[in-house]
Amino acid sequence: MFKHKPNFPLAFIYLFLCGAIPLFAQDASVDNKAEDLISKAEEMLKADPSKAIYYSNAAIVEAQQNGDNSHLAMAMSTLGEAYMNQGDFDMGFEAITNAVEKCPVDSIQLKAYIYVRLAGCYLKLMDLERAFEYVNKAAVIYDSINDLRHLAGCYNSRGLVYIQVPDNNKAEANFKAALEINRRIGAKKQIASNLNNLCLYQGNTSEKIAMLHEAIAINDSLGAVWSLGENYNNLGTQYFYGKEYGKALEALHKAMIYARRINAKELICDNYRYSSWVYEAQKNYPAAYQNLLSLYETEQELLAKDAIRQIELNTIQKRLKAKEQEMLLQQQAFQIKSLRMQRYISLLIGGAIILILLYIGFHYRHRKKVQILETAHKLQEQEKELVELKLKQAENETRIIEKELDYNRHELTNFAFFVRSRNDMLAHIQSMVKEGYKLQDSQIETHLRSINAYITQFNAKNTETEVLIDQVNAKFIDKLSQLHPDLSKNEQRLASLLRIGLSTKEIASVIDSNPKTVNMARYRLRKHLNLETDESLTEYMKSI
């Protein structure tokens, strides 16, 4: 009956793989195509920004068609960087901010990479606070995942911001930290960038010139045209600081050649600016003025192109939307073809799932009923045991209470006996005194001696009574001593007599005293116990 059951999942998996493998292969090829275009764009950022823009736009189209936000965000950030290298700050800033929005939340490494580029945008806009904010965010991410290569890039970007502060000491510390990491991991391109940035400000001219020559050698071997233009621009400024004006103009001339080759407007503007400095230092004012005029015209040209760039961007976006519509139609056609097969497969899977769920539900309910019955039986047994324990406890408590009652009855009987015995003794003494009234003078002395002897005997019995009081109330006195350790023996005996409910007069009779003295003793005992005026001294003793 169940022999063919395992074959259904295997058949389903086979059908699924037959249909899915071509799709996976197609998706992988699309992903690889977008990734290849981004790699080409990244390679051309410094060599030829216009080509980097072309490859970036192509990568954006591929990523949008595939619905891949990771590659889309990366392509947009590369596009923005390419525009920034061409001097088109508006387009560059817009592309990089769009990249931040498109970046998936869980792609923290990509987000950090875009943050560094966004920091560069804010640096160009001279918003140094925001530049520091984004480069520090990126550094925290790279440090947490131990990505040394990109952490060095953060140090490099932070140094560029410090130059604008200006704080050249902090800038140099960050550039050197980046250079140390890049030399350790052998990142030539980044080493050249760090060396170039260490020469963006005035300092030890010979040392900085040597750094720039090393950077030029690296970039020349890599074919990085844009970087070579920047290196020669900085080399010209260092020669200017060293007052070697001929070498400065020679370096700036080479920089202009590289900048014009890739139409890097930003490098061209910098070249005009630095050349004007050199010509002014040589007192060649016409040439200095001509370079300043060229600088002004180039900057105006950049501003005039913003509107054209916007029109181009709108055209590109329309083309992208048309391409998206075409892709949607193709996807819909494919979905119509695959819906029938999916429907049959879904029905089979749904039927199998329903049967499995029904069986699981029946088994679960049956097991649940058994568990409930077992639990109820255990509860009944526990309740029975609990009732038996409560009965035994109640019996034990009853026996303890009966013993305490017998003990209290014994105490009261003994004290009643003591009180009655004392009263009898006092009555006998009183009668002996009355007999003395009738005796003659010669007989009085003898009679008084007999009374004295009787009183002496009575005092001995009084001491025995106190000892007996202490013995009978030993347990109570122990508890009282624990609560109030500073009470005297007489106060403890008074508390014992109050506990059994004797009145002041009866207590005076028992301890051979008078009511006034007993009242004073009660007052002192109340003060020692710190009782309020509305608290009963007798009830307090009974509570102990």
VOFI-222201 format. One record per residue (C-alpha): x, y, z; residue number from 1; residue in three letters. Coordinates in Angstrom, 1 decimal. Example, Ala and Ser with C-alpha at 12.3 -4.5 7.8 and 13.67 -1.06 7.14 Angstrom:
<<12.3,-4.5,7.8>,1,ALA>
<<13.7,-1.1,7.1>,2,SER>
This chain:
<<0.0,0.0,0.0>,1,MET>
<<2.8,2.4,0.9>,2,PHE>
<<5.4,1.2,-1.5>,3,LYS>
<<5.0,4.0,-4.0>,4,HIS>
<<4.7,6.8,-1.4>,5,LYS>
<<8.4,7.8,-1.3>,6,PRO>
<<8.5,8.2,-5.1>,7,ASN>
<<6.2,11.2,-5.0>,8,PHE>
<<8.7,13.7,-3.3>,9,PRO>
<<11.5,12.4,-5.6>,10,LEU>
<<9.4,13.0,-8.7>,11,ALA>
<<8.3,16.4,-7.5>,12,PHE>
<<11.9,17.4,-6.8>,13,ILE>
<<13.0,16.2,-10.2>,14,TYR>
<<10.3,18.2,-11.9>,15,LEU>
<<11.1,21.3,-9.8>,16,PHE>
<<14.8,21.1,-10.6>,17,LEU>
<<14.1,20.6,-14.3>,18,CYS>
<<12.2,23.8,-14.3>,19,GLY>
<<14.3,25.7,-11.8>,20,ALA>
<<17.8,25.0,-13.1>,21,ILE>
<<17.4,27.1,-16.2>,22,PRO>
<<15.9,29.9,-14.2>,23,LEU>
<<18.7,29.8,-11.7>,24,PHE>
<<21.3,29.7,-14.5>,25,ALA>
<<19.5,32.7,-16.1>,26,GLN>
<<19.5,34.6,-12.8>,27,ASP>
<<23.1,33.8,-12.2>,28,ALA>
<<24.1,35.0,-15.7>,29,SER>
<<22.2,38.3,-15.1>,30,VAL>
<<23.9,38.8,-11.7>,31,ASP>
<<27.3,38.1,-13.3>,32,ASN>
<<26.6,40.5,-16.1>,33,LYS>
<<25.6,43.3,-13.7>,34,ALA>
<<28.6,42.5,-11.5>,35,GLU>
<<31.0,42.5,-14.5>,36,ASP>
<<29.7,45.9,-15.7>,37,LEU>
<<30.2,47.3,-12.2>,38,ILE>
<<33.7,46.0,-12.1>,39,SER>
<<34.5,47.6,-15.4>,40,LYS>
<<33.1,50.9,-14.2>,41,ALA>
<<35.2,50.7,-11.0>,42,GLU>
<<38.3,50.1,-13.0>,43,GLU>
<<37.6,53.1,-15.2>,44,MET>
<<36.9,55.6,-12.4>,45,LEU>
<<40.4,57.0,-12.3>,46,LYS>
<<41.4,56.0,-15.9>,47,ALA>
<<38.4,57.4,-17.8>,48,ASP>
<<35.4,58.6,-15.8>,49,PRO>
<<33.2,58.9,-19.0>,50,SER>
<<33.6,55.2,-19.6>,51,LYS>
<<32.8,54.5,-15.9>,52,ALA>
<<29.6,56.4,-16.4>,53,ILE>
<<28.7,54.3,-19.4>,54,TYR>
<<29.4,51.0,-17.7>,55,TYR>
<<27.6,52.2,-14.5>,56,SER>
<<24.4,53.1,-16.4>,57,ASN>
<<24.5,49.7,-18.2>,58,ALA>
<<24.8,48.0,-14.8>,59,ALA>
<<21.9,50.0,-13.4>,60,ILE>
<<19.7,48.8,-16.3>,61,VAL>
<<20.7,45.1,-15.7>,62,GLU>
<<20.1,45.4,-11.9>,63,ALA>
<<16.7,47.0,-12.4>,64,GLN>
<<15.6,44.4,-14.8>,65,GLN>
<<16.7,41.7,-12.4>,66,ASN>
<<15.2,43.4,-9.3>,67,GLY>
<<18.6,43.2,-7.6>,68,ASP>
<<18.9,46.1,-5.2>,69,ASN>
<<22.4,45.2,-4.0>,70,SER>
<<23.9,45.6,-7.5>,71,HIS>
<<21.6,48.5,-8.2>,72,LEU>
<<22.9,50.4,-5.2>,73,ALA>
<<26.5,49.6,-6.0>,74,MET>
<<26.1,50.7,-9.7>,75,ALA>
<<24.5,54.0,-8.6>,76,MET>
<<27.3,54.7,-6.1>,77,SER>
<<29.9,54.0,-8.9>,78,THR>
<<28.0,56.3,-11.3>,79,LEU>
<<28.0,59.0,-8.6>,80,GLY>
<<31.7,58.7,-8.1>,81,GLU>
<<32.4,58.9,-11.9>,82,ALA>
<<30.3,62.1,-12.1>,83,TYR>
<<32.2,63.5,-9.1>,84,MET>
<<35.6,62.7,-10.9>,85,ASN>
<<34.3,64.6,-14.0>,86,GLN>
<<33.4,67.6,-11.8>,87,GLY>
<<29.7,67.1,-12.1>,88,ASP>
<<28.9,67.4,-8.4>,89,PHE>
<<25.1,67.7,-8.7>,90,ASP>
<<24.7,64.4,-10.7>,91,MET>
<<27.3,62.7,-8.5>,92,GLY>
<<25.6,63.6,-5.2>,93,PHE>
<<22.1,62.6,-6.5>,94,GLU>
<<23.3,59.2,-7.7>,95,ALA>
<<25.1,58.4,-4.4>,96,ILE>
<<22.2,59.5,-2.3>,97,THR>
<<19.9,57.3,-4.4>,98,ASN>
<<22.4,54.4,-3.8>,99,ALA>
<<22.0,54.8,0.0>,100,VAL>
<<18.2,54.6,-0.4>,101,GLU>
<<18.4,51.5,-2.6>,102,LYS>
<<20.9,49.6,-0.5>,103,CYS>
<<19.3,46.6,1.3>,104,PRO>
<<19.2,46.9,5.1>,105,VAL>
<<21.2,43.7,5.7>,106,ASP>
<<24.0,44.6,3.3>,107,SER>
<<26.1,46.4,5.9>,108,ILE>
<<29.4,46.2,4.0>,109,GLN>
<<27.9,47.7,0.9>,110,LEU>
<<26.2,50.4,3.0>,111,LYS>
<<29.6,51.3,4.5>,112,ALA>
<<31.2,51.5,1.0>,113,TYR>
<<28.5,53.9,-0.1>,114,ILE>
<<28.8,55.9,3.1>,115,TYR>
<<32.5,56.6,2.3>,116,VAL>
<<31.5,57.9,-1.1>,117,ARG>
<<28.7,60.0,0.4>,118,LEU>
<<31.3,61.5,2.8>,119,ALA>
<<33.3,62.5,-0.3>,120,GLY>
<<30.3,64.2,-1.7>,121,CYS>
<<29.7,66.2,1.4>,122,TYR>
<<33.4,67.1,1.5>,123,LEU>
<<33.1,68.5,-2.0>,124,LYS>
<<30.0,70.5,-0.8>,125,LEU>
<<32.1,71.6,2.2>,126,MET>
<<29.6,70.2,4.7>,127,ASP>
<<32.4,68.8,6.9>,128,LEU>
<<30.2,67.7,9.8>,129,GLU>
<<28.2,65.4,7.6>,130,ARG>
<<31.3,64.2,5.9>,131,ALA>
<<32.8,63.2,9.3>,132,PHE>
<<29.5,61.6,10.2>,133,GLU>
<<29.3,59.2,7.2>,134,TYR>
<<33.0,58.3,7.2>,135,VAL>
<<32.9,57.5,10.9>,136,ASN>
<<29.8,55.3,10.3>,137,LYS>
<<31.6,53.4,7.6>,138,ALA>
<<34.7,53.0,9.8>,139,ALA>
<<32.6,51.5,12.6>,140,VAL>
<<31.2,48.9,10.2>,141,ILE>
<<34.5,47.9,8.7>,142,TYR>
<<36.2,47.7,12.1>,143,ASP>
<<33.4,45.4,13.3>,144,SER>
<<34.0,42.9,10.4>,145,ILE>
<<37.8,43.4,10.4>,146,ASN>
<<37.9,44.6,6.8>,147,ASP>
<<41.3,46.2,6.7>,148,LEU>
<<41.3,47.3,3.1>,149,ARG>
<<38.2,49.4,3.4>,150,HIS>
<<39.1,50.5,6.9>,151,LEU>
<<42.2,52.1,5.4>,152,ALA>
<<39.9,53.8,2.9>,153,GLY>
<<38.0,55.3,5.8>,154,CYS>
<<41.3,56.7,7.3>,155,TYR>
<<42.1,58.1,3.9>,156,ASN>
<<38.7,59.8,3.6>,157,SER>
<<38.9,61.2,7.1>,158,ARG>
<<42.3,62.7,6.3>,159,GLY>
<<40.7,64.5,3.3>,160,LEU>
<<38.1,66.0,5.5>,161,VAL>
<<40.7,67.2,8.1>,162,TYR>
<<42.5,69.0,5.3>,163,ILE>
<<39.4,71.1,4.8>,164,GLN>
<<39.1,71.9,8.6>,165,VAL>
<<42.0,72.7,8.2>,166,PRO>
<<44.0,70.4,10.6>,167,ASP>
<<47.0,69.1,8.6>,168,ASN>
<<48.5,67.2,11.6>,169,ASN>
<<45.3,65.0,12.0>,170,LYS>
<<45.0,64.7,8.2>,171,ALA>
<<48.6,63.3,8.0>,172,GLU>
<<48.0,60.9,10.9>,173,ALA>
<<45.0,59.4,9.1>,174,ASN>
<<46.8,59.2,5.8>,175,PHE>
<<49.8,57.5,7.3>,176,LYS>
<<47.5,55.0,9.1>,177,ALA>
<<45.8,54.2,5.8>,178,ALA>
<<49.2,53.9,4.1>,179,LEU>
<<50.5,51.5,6.8>,180,GLU>
<<47.5,49.2,6.3>,181,ILE>
<<47.7,49.3,2.5>,182,ASN>
<<51.4,48.6,2.4>,183,ARG>
<<50.8,45.6,4.8>,184,ARG>
<<48.1,44.1,2.5>,185,ILE>
<<49.9,45.1,-0.7>,186,GLY>
<<47.1,47.3,-2.2>,187,ALA>
<<49.0,49.2,-4.8>,188,LYS>
<<46.2,51.4,-6.1>,189,LYS>
<<45.3,52.5,-2.5>,190,GLN>
<<49.0,53.1,-1.7>,191,ILE>
<<49.3,55.5,-4.6>,192,ALA>
<<46.1,57.3,-3.4>,193,SER>
<<47.5,57.6,0.2>,194,ASN>
<<50.9,58.9,-1.1>,195,LEU>
<<49.1,61.5,-3.3>,196,ASN>
<<46.9,62.7,-0.4>,197,ASN>
<<49.9,63.1,1.8>,198,LEU>
<<51.0,65.8,-0.7>,199,CYS>
<<47.9,67.9,-0.7>,200,LEU>
<<49.3,70.4,1.7>,201,TYR>
<<52.6,72.1,2.3>,202,GLN>
<<55.3,70.4,4.4>,203,GLY>
<<58.6,68.7,3.8>,204,ASN>
<<58.9,69.4,0.1>,205,THR>
<<61.6,66.9,-0.8>,206,SER>
<<59.9,64.1,1.1>,207,GLU>
<<56.5,64.9,-0.5>,208,LYS>
<<58.0,65.1,-4.0>,209,ILE>
<<59.5,61.6,-3.4>,210,ALA>
<<56.1,60.3,-2.4>,211,MET>
<<54.5,61.7,-5.5>,212,LEU>
<<57.1,60.1,-7.8>,213,HIS>
<<56.3,56.7,-6.1>,214,GLU>
<<52.6,57.3,-6.6>,215,ALA>
<<53.2,58.3,-10.3>,216,ILE>
<<55.2,55.1,-10.9>,217,ALA>
<<52.3,52.9,-9.4>,218,ILE>
<<49.6,54.7,-11.3>,219,ASN>
<<51.5,54.6,-14.5>,220,ASP>
<<51.9,50.8,-14.2>,221,SER>
<<48.1,50.5,-13.5>,222,LEU>
<<47.2,52.9,-16.4>,223,GLY>
<<45.2,55.1,-14.0>,224,ALA>
<<45.0,58.3,-16.2>,225,VAL>
<<42.8,60.3,-13.8>,226,TRP>
<<45.2,59.5,-10.9>,227,SER>
<<48.2,60.5,-12.9>,228,LEU>
<<46.6,63.9,-13.7>,229,GLY>
<<46.0,64.4,-10.0>,230,GLU>
<<49.6,63.3,-9.1>,231,ASN>
<<51.2,65.7,-11.5>,232,TYR>
<<48.9,68.6,-10.3>,233,ASN>
<<50.1,67.9,-6.8>,234,ASN>
<<53.7,67.5,-7.9>,235,LEU>
<<53.4,71.0,-9.5>,236,GLY>
<<52.1,72.5,-6.2>,237,THR>
<<55.0,70.9,-4.3>,238,GLN>
<<57.6,72.3,-6.7>,239,TYR>
<<55.8,75.6,-6.3>,240,PHE>
<<56.2,75.4,-2.5>,241,TYR>
<<59.8,74.6,-3.0>,242,GLY>
<<60.1,77.7,-5.4>,243,LYS>
<<61.2,75.4,-8.3>,244,GLU>
<<58.8,77.2,-10.7>,245,TYR>
<<60.2,75.6,-13.9>,246,GLY>
<<59.7,72.1,-12.7>,247,LYS>
<<56.3,73.1,-11.3>,248,ALA>
<<55.1,74.3,-14.8>,249,LEU>
<<56.5,71.1,-16.4>,250,GLU>
<<54.6,68.9,-14.0>,251,ALA>
<<51.4,70.9,-14.4>,252,LEU>
<<51.8,70.7,-18.2>,253,HIS>
<<51.9,66.8,-17.9>,254,LYS>
<<48.8,67.0,-15.6>,255,ALA>
<<46.9,68.9,-18.2>,256,MET>
<<47.7,66.3,-20.9>,257,ILE>
<<46.2,63.5,-18.7>,258,TYR>
<<43.2,65.6,-17.7>,259,ALA>
<<42.3,66.6,-21.2>,260,ARG>
<<42.7,63.0,-22.4>,261,ARG>
<<39.7,61.9,-20.1>,262,ILE>
<<38.0,65.3,-20.1>,263,ASN>
<<38.3,65.5,-16.3>,264,ALA>
<<36.9,69.0,-15.7>,265,LYS>
<<37.8,69.0,-12.0>,266,GLU>
<<41.5,68.3,-12.7>,267,LEU>
<<41.5,70.9,-15.4>,268,ILE>
<<40.1,73.5,-13.0>,269,CYS>
<<42.8,72.6,-10.4>,270,ASP>
<<45.5,72.8,-13.1>,271,ASN>
<<44.4,76.3,-14.1>,272,TYR>
<<44.4,77.4,-10.5>,273,ARG>
<<47.9,76.0,-9.7>,274,TYR>
<<49.3,77.3,-12.9>,275,SER>
<<48.1,80.8,-12.0>,276,SER>
<<50.0,80.6,-8.7>,277,TRP>
<<53.2,79.7,-10.4>,278,VAL>
<<53.0,82.4,-13.1>,279,TYR>
<<52.1,85.0,-10.4>,280,GLU>
<<55.2,83.9,-8.4>,281,ALA>
<<57.3,84.4,-11.6>,282,GLN>
<<55.7,87.8,-12.0>,283,LYS>
<<54.3,86.7,-15.4>,284,ASN>
<<51.0,88.4,-14.7>,285,TYR>
<<49.4,88.1,-18.2>,286,PRO>
<<49.9,84.3,-18.1>,287,ALA>
<<48.5,84.1,-14.5>,288,ALA>
<<45.5,86.2,-15.6>,289,TYR>
<<45.0,83.9,-18.6>,290,GLN>
<<44.9,80.8,-16.4>,291,ASN>
<<42.5,82.5,-14.0>,292,LEU>
<<40.2,83.4,-17.0>,293,LEU>
<<40.4,79.8,-18.3>,294,SER>
<<39.5,78.6,-14.8>,295,LEU>
<<36.5,80.9,-14.7>,296,TYR>
<<35.3,79.7,-18.2>,297,GLU>
<<35.7,76.0,-17.3>,298,THR>
<<33.7,76.4,-14.1>,299,GLU>
<<31.0,78.3,-16.0>,300,GLN>
<<30.9,75.5,-18.5>,301,GLU>
<<30.4,73.0,-15.7>,302,LEU>
<<27.5,75.0,-14.4>,303,LEU>
<<25.9,75.3,-17.8>,304,ALA>
<<26.0,71.6,-18.4>,305,LYS>
<<23.9,70.8,-15.3>,306,ASP>
<<20.6,71.4,-17.2>,307,ALA>
<<21.9,69.2,-20.1>,308,ILE>
<<22.9,66.5,-17.6>,309,ARG>
<<19.4,66.6,-16.1>,310,GLN>
<<17.8,66.2,-19.6>,311,ILE>
<<20.1,63.2,-20.3>,312,GLU>
<<19.2,61.7,-17.0>,313,LEU>
<<15.5,62.0,-17.7>,314,ASN>
<<16.0,60.4,-21.1>,315,THR>
<<17.9,57.5,-19.5>,316,ILE>
<<15.1,57.1,-17.0>,317,GLN>
<<12.5,56.9,-19.7>,318,LYS>
<<14.5,54.3,-21.5>,319,ARG>
<<14.8,52.3,-18.3>,320,LEU>
<<11.1,52.5,-17.7>,321,LYS>
<<10.4,51.3,-21.3>,322,ALA>
<<12.9,48.4,-20.8>,323,LYS>
<<11.2,47.6,-17.5>,324,GLU>
<<7.8,47.3,-19.3>,325,GLN>
<<9.2,45.0,-21.9>,326,GLU>
<<10.7,42.8,-19.2>,327,MET>
<<7.4,42.7,-17.4>,328,LEU>
<<5.6,41.6,-20.5>,329,LEU>
<<8.1,38.8,-21.0>,330,GLN>
<<7.8,37.7,-17.4>,331,GLN>
<<4.0,37.6,-17.7>,332,GLN>
<<4.2,35.4,-20.8>,333,ALA>
<<6.6,33.1,-19.0>,334,PHE>
<<4.3,33.0,-16.0>,335,GLN>
<<1.2,32.1,-18.1>,336,ILE>
<<3.1,29.1,-19.5>,337,LYS>
<<4.3,27.9,-16.1>,338,SER>
<<1.0,28.5,-14.3>,339,LEU>
<<-0.6,25.3,-15.6>,340,ARG>
<<2.3,23.1,-14.4>,341,MET>
<<2.4,24.9,-11.1>,342,GLN>
<<-1.3,24.4,-10.7>,343,ARG>
<<-1.1,20.6,-11.0>,344,TYR>
<<1.9,20.5,-8.8>,345,ILE>
<<0.3,22.7,-6.3>,346,SER>
<<-2.9,20.5,-6.2>,347,LEU>
<<-0.8,17.4,-5.7>,348,LEU>
<<1.3,19.0,-3.0>,349,ILE>
<<-1.8,20.5,-1.4>,350,GLY>
<<-3.5,17.1,-1.3>,351,GLY>
<<-0.5,15.4,0.3>,352,ALA>
<<-0.1,18.2,2.8>,353,ILE>
<<-3.9,18.0,3.8>,354,ILE>
<<-3.5,14.2,4.3>,355,LEU>
<<-0.4,14.6,6.4>,356,ILE>
<<-2.0,17.4,8.4>,357,LEU>
<<-5.1,15.3,9.1>,358,LEU>
<<-3.0,12.4,10.3>,359,TYR>
<<-0.9,14.7,12.4>,360,ILE>
<<-4.0,16.4,13.9>,361,GLY>
<<-5.6,13.0,14.7>,362,PHE>
<<-2.4,11.7,16.3>,363,HIS>
<<-1.9,14.9,18.2>,364,TYR>
<<-5.5,15.0,19.6>,365,ARG>
<<-5.3,11.3,20.6>,366,HIS>
<<-2.0,11.9,22.4>,367,ARG>
<<-3.4,15.0,24.0>,368,LYS>
<<-6.3,13.1,25.4>,369,LYS>
<<-4.0,10.5,26.9>,370,VAL>
<<-1.9,13.1,28.5>,371,GLN>
<<-4.9,14.9,29.9>,372,ILE>
<<-6.2,11.6,31.5>,373,LEU>
<<-2.8,10.8,32.9>,374,GLU>
<<-2.5,14.3,34.3>,375,THR>
<<-6.0,14.2,35.9>,376,ALA>
<<-5.1,10.8,37.5>,377,HIS>
<<-1.9,12.3,39.0>,378,LYS>
<<-3.7,15.3,40.3>,379,LEU>
<<-6.3,13.2,42.0>,380,GLN>
<<-3.6,11.1,43.7>,381,GLU>
<<-1.8,14.3,44.8>,382,GLN>
<<-5.0,15.8,46.2>,383,GLU>
<<-5.6,12.6,48.1>,384,LYS>
<<-2.1,12.7,49.6>,385,GLU>
<<-2.5,16.4,50.4>,386,LEU>
<<-5.8,15.7,52.3>,387,VAL>
<<-4.1,13.0,54.3>,388,GLU>
<<-1.2,15.3,55.2>,389,LEU>
<<-3.6,18.0,56.2>,390,LYS>
<<-5.5,15.5,58.5>,391,LEU>
<<-2.2,14.4,60.1>,392,LYS>
<<-1.1,18.0,60.6>,393,GLN>
<<-4.5,18.9,62.2>,394,ALA>
<<-4.2,15.9,64.6>,395,GLU>
<<-0.7,16.9,65.6>,396,ASN>
<<-1.8,20.5,66.2>,397,GLU>
<<-4.7,19.3,68.3>,398,THR>
<<-2.4,17.2,70.5>,399,ARG>
<<-0.1,20.1,70.9>,400,ILE>
<<-2.9,22.4,71.9>,401,ILE>
<<-4.3,19.9,74.4>,402,GLU>
<<-0.8,19.5,76.0>,403,LYS>
<<-0.5,23.3,76.3>,404,GLU>
<<-4.0,23.4,77.9>,405,LEU>
<<-3.1,20.7,80.4>,406,ASP>
<<0.1,22.6,81.2>,407,TYR>
<<-1.7,25.9,81.7>,408,ASN>
<<-4.3,24.2,84.0>,409,ARG>
<<-1.4,22.7,86.0>,410,HIS>
<<0.2,26.1,86.3>,411,GLU>
<<-3.1,27.8,87.4>,412,LEU>
<<-3.7,25.0,90.0>,413,THR>
<<-0.2,25.4,91.5>,414,ASN>
<<-0.5,29.2,91.7>,415,PHE>
<<-3.9,28.9,93.2>,416,ALA>
<<-2.5,26.6,95.8>,417,PHE>
<<0.3,29.0,96.6>,418,PHE>
<<-2.1,31.9,96.9>,419,VAL>
<<-4.4,30.0,99.2>,420,ARG>
<<-1.4,28.7,101.3>,421,SER>
<<-0.1,32.2,101.7>,422,ARG>
<<-3.5,33.5,102.7>,423,ASN>
<<-3.8,30.8,105.3>,424,ASP>
<<-0.4,31.7,106.7>,425,MET>
<<-1.3,35.4,107.0>,426,LEU>
<<-4.6,34.5,108.7>,427,ALA>
<<-2.7,32.3,111.2>,428,HIS>
<<-0.2,35.1,112.0>,429,ILE>
<<-3.1,37.6,112.4>,430,GLN>
<<-4.8,35.2,114.9>,431,SER>
<<-1.5,34.8,116.8>,432,MET>
<<-1.2,38.6,117.1>,433,VAL>
<<-4.8,38.8,118.4>,434,LYS>
<<-3.9,36.1,121.0>,435,GLU>
<<-1.0,38.3,122.2>,436,GLY>
<<-3.5,41.0,123.2>,437,TYR>
<<-4.9,38.7,125.9>,438,LYS>
<<-1.5,37.6,127.3>,439,LEU>
<<0.3,39.1,130.3>,440,GLN>
<<3.5,41.1,130.0>,441,ASP>
<<5.6,38.1,131.2>,442,SER>
<<4.1,35.9,128.4>,443,GLN>
<<4.3,38.5,125.6>,444,ILE>
<<8.0,38.0,124.9>,445,GLU>
<<7.7,34.3,124.6>,446,THR>
<<4.7,34.7,122.3>,447,HIS>
<<6.5,37.2,120.1>,448,LEU>
<<9.4,34.8,119.7>,449,ARG>
<<7.0,32.1,118.5>,450,SER>
<<5.5,34.6,116.0>,451,ILE>
<<9.0,35.5,114.8>,452,ASN>
<<9.9,31.9,114.4>,453,ALA>
<<6.7,31.3,112.4>,454,TYR>
<<7.4,34.4,110.2>,455,ILE>
<<11.0,33.1,109.6>,456,THR>
<<9.6,29.8,108.5>,457,GLN>
<<7.1,31.7,106.3>,458,PHE>
<<9.9,33.6,104.6>,459,ASN>
<<11.7,30.4,103.8>,460,ALA>
<<8.5,29.1,102.2>,461,LYS>
<<8.3,32.5,100.3>,462,ASN>
<<11.7,31.9,98.8>,463,THR>
<<10.6,28.4,97.8>,464,GLU>
<<7.5,30.0,96.2>,465,THR>
<<9.7,32.3,94.0>,466,GLU>
<<11.8,29.4,93.0>,467,VAL>
<<8.7,27.4,92.1>,468,LEU>
<<7.3,30.3,90.1>,469,ILE>
<<10.5,30.5,88.1>,470,ASP>
<<10.4,26.7,87.5>,471,GLN>
<<6.8,26.6,86.5>,472,VAL>
<<7.2,29.5,84.1>,473,ASN>
<<10.7,28.6,82.8>,474,ALA>
<<9.6,28.4,79.1>,475,LYS>
<<7.7,31.7,79.3>,476,PHE>
<<10.7,33.4,81.0>,477,ILE>
<<13.0,32.1,78.3>,478,ASP>
<<10.9,33.6,75.5>,479,LYS>
<<10.5,36.9,77.5>,480,LEU>
<<14.3,37.1,78.0>,481,SER>
<<14.9,36.6,74.3>,482,GLN>
<<12.5,39.5,73.5>,483,LEU>
<<13.6,41.7,76.4>,484,HIS>
<<17.0,40.7,77.7>,485,PRO>
<<17.4,43.7,80.1>,486,ASP>
<<14.5,42.7,82.5>,487,LEU>
<<15.4,41.9,86.1>,488,SER>
<<14.4,38.6,87.9>,489,LYS>
<<11.6,40.5,89.9>,490,ASN>
<<10.3,41.9,86.6>,491,GLU>
<<10.3,38.5,85.0>,492,GLN>
<<8.4,37.0,88.0>,493,ARG>
<<5.9,39.9,87.9>,494,LEU>
<<5.4,39.2,84.1>,495,ALA>
<<4.8,35.5,84.9>,496,SER>
<<2.1,36.4,87.5>,497,LEU>
<<0.4,38.9,85.1>,498,LEU>
<<0.4,36.2,82.4>,499,ARG>
<<-1.9,33.9,84.4>,500,ILE>
<<-4.3,36.8,85.1>,501,GLY>
<<-3.7,37.6,88.8>,502,LEU>
<<-4.9,41.0,90.0>,503,SER>
<<-2.6,43.6,91.6>,504,THR>
<<-3.9,42.6,95.1>,505,LYS>
<<-3.3,38.9,94.4>,506,GLU>
<<0.2,39.6,93.1>,507,ILE>
<<1.0,41.6,96.2>,508,ALA>
<<-0.2,38.7,98.4>,509,SER>
<<1.9,36.2,96.4>,510,VAL>
<<5.2,38.2,96.5>,511,ILE>
<<4.6,39.5,100.1>,512,ASP>
<<4.2,43.1,99.1>,513,SER>
<<1.5,45.8,98.9>,514,ASN>
<<-0.6,46.9,96.0>,515,PRO>
<<1.1,50.3,95.7>,516,LYS>
<<4.5,48.7,95.3>,517,THR>
<<3.0,46.3,92.7>,518,VAL>
<<1.5,49.2,90.7>,519,ASN>
<<4.9,50.9,90.7>,520,MET>
<<6.6,47.7,89.5>,521,ALA>
<<3.9,47.3,86.8>,522,ARG>
<<4.6,50.9,85.7>,523,TYR>
<<8.4,50.3,85.5>,524,ARG>
<<7.8,47.0,83.6>,525,LEU>
<<5.6,48.9,81.0>,526,ARG>
<<8.3,51.4,80.5>,527,LYS>
<<11.0,48.7,80.0>,528,HIS>
<<8.7,47.0,77.4>,529,LEU>
<<8.0,50.4,75.6>,530,ASN>
<<4.3,49.7,75.6>,531,LEU>
<<1.8,52.4,74.5>,532,GLU>
<<-0.7,53.7,77.1>,533,THR>
<<-3.6,52.0,75.3>,534,ASP>
<<-1.9,48.6,75.2>,535,GLU>
<<-2.8,46.1,78.0>,536,SER>
<<0.3,44.8,80.0>,537,LEU>
<<-1.6,41.6,80.8>,538,THR>
<<-2.6,40.9,77.2>,539,GLU>
<<0.9,41.5,76.0>,540,TYR>
<<2.2,38.9,78.4>,541,MET>
<<-0.4,36.4,77.3>,542,LYS>
<<0.5,37.0,73.7>,543,SER>
<<4.1,35.8,74.5>,544,ILE>
